[in-house]
Amino acid sequence: MNRTLNAAKLDFFAGKSTLKMTALLLLFAVVIGALVKGPIYTMIFTMVFAVTSAGSIFSIHEKSHSDKLYGILPLKKSEMIMGRYLYALIIGTVYVVIAGILGFIMARVTGNSLDALAYWATLALGFIYFSFAIGVSYPIYLKFSFAKAYIFTMLPMYIIAIVILFMTKKTNFISNLSQVIRFFTDNQVLVPLFGVLAGLILLAVSALVANLVYTRKEI
């Protein structure tokens, strides 16, 4: 466990170089929310940019050839994978908190009402999207490298769009969706719990896939 934590610490030390980029991305999310006077847009873009921040660690390691360092450290490949996903989980959690704070502030500044269900649902779906995007991209980066696979970073959005398009073609989709919304409206406390559980499951499945991919890769 200590070596997994140390692997995550290595990623955090390496990721310090992206702090300026992170600040710019968050500022952009605030500007978008201010322009359209929609706090939810700020929250959504904040979580989209969280994927960028969490994925940039691969670019940093590749530019500094850190894979050679991992090869000589007393660190198993599986521990490196767990450290990388722990890093992503912490990044995602921090961004969810930031998205919640920014959304609340933007609602006050713009004077737009933001009911509790919309607030928690946006954060929950944002974390699920983050986990899904990381879940898709991390194994690909580990297999093909960031430079070669960067074009696939938009793949999660395409997959989600296709799934939504397919689901809307079903005649009972709207009816089922309204029932789901009604259920969560009556049980709002379950919304964040659902987001956390779904996100963690996505990350766990992805970590298993990434471990299978990376343990078979020559360094």
PAZAGU-815560 format. One line per field, with one value per residue (C-alpha): residue number from 1; chain; x, y, z. Coordinates in steps of 0.05 Angstrom, whole numbers. Example, Ala and Ser with C-alpha at 12.3 -4.5 7.8 and 13.67 -1.06 7.14 Angstrom:
BEGIN
k	c(1:2)
c	c(A:A)
east	c(246:273)
north	c(-90:-21)
up	c(156:143)
//
This chain:
BEGIN
k	c(1:2:3:4:5:6:7:8:9:10:11:12:13:14:15:16:17:18:19:20:21:22:23:24:25:26:27:28:29:30:31:32:33:34:35:36:37:38:39:40:41:42:43:44:45:46:47:48:49:50:51:52:53:54:55:56:57:58:59:60:61:62:63:64:65:66:67:68:69:70:71:72:73:74:75:76:77:78:79:80:81:82:83:84:85:86:87:88:89:90:91:92:93:94:95:96:97:98:99:100:101:102:103:104:105:106:107:108:109:110:111:112:113:114:115:116:117:118:119:120:121:122:123:124:125:126:127:128:129:130:131:132:133:134:135:136:137:138:139:140:141:142:143:144:145:146:147:148:149:150:151:152:153:154:155:156:157:158:159:160:161:162:163:164:165:166:167:168:169:170:171:172:173:174:175:176:177:178:179:180:181:182:183:184:185:186:187:188:189:190:191:192:193:194:195:196:197:198:199:200:201:202:203:204:205:206:207:208:209:210:211:212:213:214:215:216:217:218:219)
c	c(A:A:A:A:A:A:A:A:A:A:A:A:A:A:A:A:A:A:A:A:A:A:A:A:A:A:A:A:A:A:A:A:A:A:A:A:A:A:A:A:A:A:A:A:A:A:A:A:A:A:A:A:A:A:A:A:A:A:A:A:A:A:A:A:A:A:A:A:A:A:A:A:A:A:A:A:A:A:A:A:A:A:A:A:A:A:A:A:A:A:A:A:A:A:A:A:A:A:A:A:A:A:A:A:A:A:A:A:A:A:A:A:A:A:A:A:A:A:A:A:A:A:A:A:A:A:A:A:A:A:A:A:A:A:A:A:A:A:A:A:A:A:A:A:A:A:A:A:A:A:A:A:A:A:A:A:A:A:A:A:A:A:A:A:A:A:A:A:A:A:A:A:A:A:A:A:A:A:A:A:A:A:A:A:A:A:A:A:A:A:A:A:A:A:A:A:A:A:A:A:A:A:A:A:A:A:A:A:A:A:A:A:A:A:A:A:A:A:A)
east	c(0:57:88:22:17:88:70:12:58:105:47:28:99:102:33:53:77:4:-22:-22:-61:-110:-121:-134:-183:-222:-223:-250:-305:-324:-325:-371:-418:-418:-431:-491:-511:-515:-479:-492:-449:-392:-399:-402:-341:-303:-312:-295:-230:-217:-207:-155:-118:-118:-96:-39:3:17:44:88:118:130:166:211:219:195:178:253:250:192:231:287:245:225:154:111:73:7:27:43:-26:-60:-21:-41:-115:-110:-81:-140:-191:-162:-160:-233:-254:-219:-252:-321:-312:-287:-346:-394:-364:-361:-432:-457:-419:-442:-514:-508:-471:-516:-580:-601:-637:-604:-648:-618:-635:-603:-542:-528:-548:-498:-442:-460:-463:-400:-362:-391:-369:-300:-294:-318:-271:-212:-234:-232:-169:-121:-116:-107:-52:-17:-21:-3:27:-4:27:-2:-69:-86:-135:-177:-188:-255:-277:-317:-359:-373:-393:-440:-471:-482:-512:-559:-579:-592:-632:-676:-697:-731:-804:-803:-739:-771:-822:-768:-726:-783:-793:-719:-723:-785:-750:-689:-733:-766:-699:-649:-600:-587:-564:-493:-488:-506:-454:-399:-416:-422:-357:-318:-343:-321:-252:-245:-262:-215:-159:-166:-163:-104:-67:-76:-51:9:35:43:79:155:188)
north	c(0:47:36:50:115:132:119:168:219:214:231:290:317:309:341:405:431:433:479:540:501:478:550:572:515:532:606:585:545:606:651:603:600:676:686:640:657:583:554:484:498:519:454:412:443:438:363:358:395:348:292:335:348:275:251:301:260:211:267:292:223:210:276:263:188:169:99:83:108:63:5:12:31:-23:-16:-70:-53:-67:-18:35:24:29:93:123:108:134:198:202:189:245:293:276:286:353:376:354:397:455:446:447:510:546:526:553:618:627:616:671:719:709:706:641:591:523:472:416:360:395:413:343:309:352:335:261:257:298:249:190:222:235:162:137:181:162:89:90:132:105:34:63:109:52:9:58:118:187:217:162:155:229:229:180:228:249:176:176:235:200:136:173:211:146:112:170:172:97:101:158:115:68:87:75:112:179:144:105:168:206:150:153:228:221:168:211:272:234:207:263:236:177:221:235:163:137:182:159:85:86:126:79:18:48:64:-4:-41:4:-8:-84:-75:-28:-76:-132:-86:-57:-121:-150:-89:-87:-26)
up	c(0:16:-52:-85:-47:-67:-140:-133:-100:-160:-205:-162:-162:-238:-246:-211:-278:-302:-247:-294:-346:-292:-270:-342:-354:-291:-311:-379:-346:-304:-365:-402:-343:-337:-412:-414:-342:-327:-266:-291:-352:-307:-268:-331:-364:-299:-299:-374:-360:-302:-353:-388:-323:-303:-372:-379:-330:-386:-430:-374:-360:-434:-445:-385:-402:-333:-357:-350:-279:-263:-293:-241:-180:-130:-155:-187:-250:-214:-159:-211:-241:-174:-159:-226:-214:-143:-172:-221:-165:-123:-183:-199:-127:-122:-187:-163:-101:-144:-192:-133:-104:-172:-188:-122:-131:-203:-183:-132:-178:-239:-197:-229:-186:-179:-144:-103:-151:-211:-169:-143:-208:-246:-198:-198:-274:-279:-235:-274:-340:-311:-288:-355:-395:-351:-354:-430:-440:-387:-415:-485:-462:-427:-489:-544:-506:-499:-562:-606:-571:-556:-615:-576:-518:-549:-555:-490:-515:-580:-544:-498:-557:-595:-535:-522:-595:-594:-530:-554:-613:-564:-555:-480:-465:-448:-404:-368:-361:-330:-280:-261:-252:-210:-166:-154:-142:-85:-61:-73:-21:-68:-125:-100:-74:-142:-175:-127:-134:-209:-216:-171:-208:-274:-247:-215:-280:-319:-269:-279:-355:-349:-304:-355:-411:-374:-341:-411:-437:-443:-412)
//
